């Protein structure tokens, strides 16, 4: 919609307090508004907030660590967290709460990272607890952890670019020159606009060895050195090679992590000491309590959180005679004691978000580190060349120190000292300036000889640095040596144990449900009731909705399965125990709502079974009949809905459950009757089979009803029994009257 131009305001003569255009309504295109206002916000979240870069840090984390480095907290003593938060606000234009939250999650006390970046003191909460709040920043103290040396050793040697902060009063690094692949050694999670990242952590030593192996052979098998993810909270990773290859190759996929537990025989209890990274203690305890109250965990006597200063612990007290191994298998199925971790390796590379596998991530980090080392080497080379140049000028005056003193003493003007030294010794302006600045006490032979002795070593160093700059292989060797030093200094054993998927016994959960006789009622409008025989004997007349009537009444067991066939060729499965015991005096459960059927869908027939024996028999308006094995509706998984439950080629007239073959009576719109044995129709395992022609019909005719035949309903049964397909026969007047009553 085009914008309306603003009309110039009318002159009212009121000069004071007037705002041009105030109160006017301006129409504007929604698309333009979104592009102008929302897109910059979305890009800001993606690029400057939620996603990590190749140094493994998000902008807020990088600003915090750099601030702490500039405060001298890499080697100094701890300081109050509030002080750090205040200083960080010079770089991070967010509130103090957001900055402190960032520091908490990087701290050793919070236990969210394999290798914490912040050495903390005080209560910093716990990653595995939802309710354990961390103390305010005025009560806690922090400094940089020792591993941060790997971030800042080269920061002042032109290894990375710097930019102005938000108000252009300071400079901050765009990346930190991490000397090992931090992007994989610590977990990272973030939600941006339209994208997210969820990077699991790997063992530092394994990541460094893998990086070295990739630099030596780009086609190396990653699994030889990088076994699997390694989490700060430990746990047991269920290793599936195919799943892990997908994650390593694409950066997407998931795997399962189990809790680590032990059985205390003396106390008859299970102690859970490590849990998956995607859950927390409170969620697990609440779920176990819920299952125990719902009679789904009768083996559990009590559960409590016994986490203390020694670490995390969930204690589960068992009832007498309970097998702890079987109980844990059950808990793994029913609670987040076993949980999935979904990977999404989405990282910003050169300002562009990219989802990469492990190999590609390490290759990108290697390229980044090569550039850092190259810039550092060039910086060192330049400094040494400048120093060598100065020392060569100093060596020149060694030949005649008295001459240098004479030139300085006999020069009338200060500005002429440097030019006269240049002429007198044949040196350039930089060298002459350096000589002129030497203190009088240093103008002796001993000092000058000591300084010029460095010349030989400098020339050797310069040659070596030039060799490194000219060879990618030598730069890689430098990186490899640094990685080996990192392994030696910071490497630690794996915390997460590997369990191989093929060796794990999966528990089959069988729900204990009381079994007793029940009466099942289903109405034409779709209402269902389950009533015990005792309650039925004590009840009066069945309560039904006005205009409704009972269409089916069955006797069964509480553990039996119910199949509700709908008018949209679908079947919805349930168990009798899914419904509460009812009374005749209530309407019952409305099946389309209870089983969440599609909008406008009706339930037309109820089948009951305990073993899926027998058949389902369908009769269609076009005269066809289909017999489907009940086993076709049996599923291994607990599926609630099956599509294509029967054919949709013609409207269904009747759905009939047949425990065994028997007689069925069809009635056509012409009044003709056809009586046949269902054994004449072969059963199918395909649910939506069109069936075979049972009743021959002429154009405009259709089948209007079908029902199981009650012995003796027709006086002359032989008149209507035909070999299929058949047109049927018209009934006699007497039998027609009987049919009308039916």
Secondary structure, 3 states (H helix, E strand, C coil): CCCCCCCCCCCCCCCCCCCCCCCCCCCCCHHHHHHHHHHHHHHHHHHHHHCCECCCCCHHHHHHHHHHHHCCCCCCCCEEHHHHHHHHCCCCCCCHHHHHHHHHHHECCCCCCCCCCEEEECCCCCCCCCCCCCCCCCCCEEEECHHHHHHHCCCCCCCCCEEECCCCCCEEECCCCCCCCHHHHCCEEEECCCCEEEECCECHHHHHHHHHHHHHCCCCCHHHCCCCECCCCCCEEEECHHHHHHHHHHCEEEEEEECEEEEECCCCEEEEEECCCCCCHHHHHHHHHHHHHCCCCCCEEEEEECCECCECCEEEEECCCCCHHHHHHHHHHHCCCEEEEEEECEEEECCEEEECCHHHHHHHHHHHHHHHHHHHHHHHHHHHHHHHHHHHHHHHHHCCHHHHHHHHHHCCCCCHHHHHHHHHHCCCHHHHHHHHCCCHHHCCHHHHHHHHCHHHHHHHHHHHHHHHHCCHHHHHHHHHHHHHHHHHHHCCCCCCEEEEHHHCCCCCCCCCCCCCEEEEEEECCCEEEEECHHHHHHCCCCCCCCCCCEEEEEEEECCCEEEEEECCCCEEEEEHHHCCCCCCCCCCEEHHHHCCCCCCCCEEEEEEECCCCCEEEEEECCCEEEEEEHHHHCCCCCCCEECCCCCCCCCEEEEEEECCCCEEEEEECCCEEEEEEHHHCCEECCCCCCCEECECCCCCCCEEEEEECCCCCCCCHHHCECCCCECCEECCHHHHHHHHHC
